[in-house]
């Protein structure tokens, strides 16, 4: 994954998995995990979870291009959600 500051640069029209995070003194804290068909279309301040993401102080996006299709992206997203209790994802526990 590559790390980008929120609001800097432009996103390419490629599929992948992303994590909105905040850097704390002890390391990265994930705020929201998602997957998309296009970073360009998804990673904007119009994201449906943006109020929660911003409210939890997200400063960066970790993004990884995944060309294996939606099933592969959703699998990666599910694996990450199993590990991290992100405050802005709707977890089914």
ChimeraX attribute file (.defattr): number of C-alpha atoms within 10 A of each C-alpha:
attribute: neighborCount
match mode: 1-to-1
recipient: residues
	/A:1	12
	/A:2	9
	/A:3	14
	/A:4	14
	/A:5	14
	/A:6	16
	/A:7	12
	/A:8	8
	/A:9	8
	/A:10	10
	/A:11	13
	/A:12	12
	/A:13	12
	/A:14	15
	/A:15	23
	/A:16	25
	/A:17	24
	/A:18	24
	/A:19	23
	/A:20	29
	/A:21	25
	/A:22	19
	/A:23	13
	/A:24	8
	/A:25	6
	/A:26	6
	/A:27	9
	/A:28	14
	/A:29	17
	/A:30	24
	/A:31	25
	/A:32	24
	/A:33	24
	/A:34	20
	/A:35	24
	/A:36	20
	/A:37	18
	/A:38	16
	/A:39	21
	/A:40	14
	/A:41	15
	/A:42	18
	/A:43	21
	/A:44	14
	/A:45	13
	/A:46	10
	/A:47	11
	/A:48	10
	/A:49	13
	/A:50	17
	/A:51	12
	/A:52	15
	/A:53	23
	/A:54	15
	/A:55	11
	/A:56	17
	/A:57	13
	/A:58	22
	/A:59	16
	/A:60	20
	/A:61	23
	/A:62	18
	/A:63	21
	/A:64	18
	/A:65	19
	/A:66	17
	/A:67	12
	/A:68	10
	/A:69	12
	/A:70	15
	/A:71	9
	/A:72	15
	/A:73	23
	/A:74	16
	/A:75	13
	/A:76	18
	/A:77	18
	/A:78	14
	/A:79	11
	/A:80	17
	/A:81	18
	/A:82	11
	/A:83	8
	/A:84	14
	/A:85	16
	/A:86	20
	/A:87	14
	/A:88	19
	/A:89	16
	/A:90	10
	/A:91	10
	/A:92	4
	/A:93	3
